[in-house]
Amino acid sequence: MKALIQLENVTKTIKGKKIIDSLNFSIEEGEVFGFLGPNGAGKTTTIRMMVGLMKLTEGDILISGHSIQTEFEEAVQHIGAIVENPEMYKFLSGYDNLKQYARMHKGVSRKRMDEVVKLVGLEDRIHDKVKSYSLGMRQRLGIAQSLLHRPRVLILDEPTNGLDPAGIKEIRQYIRDLAEKENMAVVVSSHLLSEMEMMCDRIGILQKGRLINVQPVRDWMDEGTDTYSMEVDDVEAEAAADFIREAFTDIAPALKDNRLTFKAEKKDIPAVIHFLTGKGLAIYEVKKVSKTLEERFLDLTETREVV
């Protein structure tokens, strides 16, 4: 896979304060990369540097092999982006808006305009005035205009901000389709953890201007000691918890209703079940409980120092 975006020691200093500090990572074609962090972490500042709206203090950003610093025009021609909210002429139709955007790039044909309209699912409403569009439709039109010139890289800053659940699901599916069908590198910034978990291939966490972790989403869900949930008979729940504490000193079960929750390694689970059944206790269910992305995020930001 080819890296379409490369950040090399990217730093931004404003009034003597480092807002962004030494970012280094790359994003490959066909990948949806989630840029995650709390408000004020530096996500939008980084995106503004990536699209050329803000100068770098140090380092460089390569877009499809071209430097933002020394080959600006060559670099930005490969980028389609929505930074914060898409802006458009509300008194014009969606199609007429696309015509205006098409004038900014060479070689955008009517055929290409029709292709992007179909890609974002606006065929039935593209000739209606934008003032009649829902927020989700405006987001889709914004994505359409950013795709007109066939960019290799799509950068979306908070694309689901303000959308209802149905709109969020639509935008999420369009983003996945773009990465897979157009083989683009897609960068999505957000603070909505559950959305990033469903949308992205990899997640990069930004905290106080520094990148503290980059991992595939699957690895986020699988790493570390697993948490297990065990359902037992309600009258035997207290006894089951006591038996586990006495026999397995490394396991500390928490009891709620008739369910025990505890952290353990997979190899220990058969021994726990065998021990409890040997005591005559009935076990109805044992299942692994995956940590959510939110829990992983809090683990990282609360327990790890930024390095």
Sequence and secondary structure as in RCSB ss.txt:
>XXXX:A:sequence
MKALIQLENVTKTIKGKKIIDSLNFSIEEGEVFGFLGPNGAGKTTTIRMMVGLMKLTEGDILISGHSIQTEFEEA
VQHIGAIVENPEMYKFLSGYDNLKQYARMHKGVSRKRMDEVVKLVGLEDRIHDKVKSYSLGMRQRLGIAQSLLHR
PRVLILDEPTNGLDPAGIKEIRQYIRDLAEKENMAVVVSSHLLSEMEMMCDRIGILQKGRLINVQPVRDWMDEGT
DTYSMEVDDVEAEAAADFIREAFTDIAPALKDNRLTFKAEKKDIPAVIHFLTGKGLAIYEVKKVSKTLEERFLDL
TETREVV
>XXXX:A:secstr
  EEEEEEEEEEEETTEEEEEEEEEEEETT EEEEE  TTSSHHHHHHHHTTSS  SEEEEEETTEETTT HHHH
HTTEEEE SS    TTSBHHHHHHHHHTTSTT  HHHHHHHHHHTT TTTTTSBGGG  HHHHHHHHHHHHHTT 
 SEEEEESTTTT  HHHHHHHHHHHHHHHHHS  EEEEEES HHHHHHH SEEEEEETTEEEEEEEHHHHHH SS
EEEEEEE GGGHHHHHHHHHHH TT   EEETTEEEEEE GGGHHHHHHHHHHTT  EEEEEEE   HHHHHHHH
HHHS   
